C-alpha cells in the first residue's frame, strides 16, 4: 500500500520517492504527498519531476489502498526515483476551506445539534449541508451565523490529527460517534481530526495546523433544502 505522507504532515510540499508500478500514464509510487480526494475535498494538483522531464499530475485517486497518479503522459524511465511537488496554492486553499467547514459544522452541532450530512469544496467556494432537529431549527438565527463563526475564530484554535482504533473511536460521544457507526465494519482504524474546543470528526482529508490560517471569509448564501436541512455556502477572501 502507498504510504500517505499527507496524513501525518499536510505541509510537506515536495518529496523524493520510488516508482512501484506503471500502467500507461498512471503511476503508483512507494509514498506520496498527493491527497487523492474524498469527503468533498478535491484531489491535489502538482508536478512529477523525473530526470530532465517534468510531468503534470492530472488526477489522483485511491483504489484498494494504492494512490494512483494520472500524469499528462507516460513516464520515460521507471527505474529511477522521482521528485514530487504539489501545487501549494491549491492545497492551501482547500485546507482553508476544509478546516472552515469543520468549524461551522462543529459550532452548529454544539449549539443546535445540527448534523453535517455532506460537504463539497469547489474552485471558488465551499458548501455544507446541515440537518437540524425539528424542535430547534425555527430558533436558529441564520442571519447572525457569519458573525458567530467570526467570533469563534477571533481566537486561534489548534488542529490535531491522529489515528485510533475503531473500538476507541466508537467510545466517543456526540456527532463523531454517529458518523463512525456509518463507516464500513471492515475499517479497523479511524483518523480523527480535532479542532481545539470546537470540533472532532472522523476525516481523511488535509487540514490547517491552526484556525488562524483560515483568514477572511463570508457566508455567501444559506438555502433551505427541505424543512429541516440548510445548505451553507462559504467563500474565502
ABEGO torsion letter per residue (X at the ends): XBBBAAAABAABABBBBBBABBBEABBBBABBABBAEEGGBBBBBEBBBBEABBBBBABBBBBGGBBBBBBABBBABAABBBBBBBBAAAAAAAAAAAAAAAAAAAAAAAAAGBBBABBBBBAABBBBBBBBBAAAAAABBAAAAAAAAAAAAABBBBBBBBBBBAAAAAABBEAAAAAAAABBAABABBBBBBBBGABBBBBABBBBABAAAAEBBBBABBBBBEAABBBBBBBBX
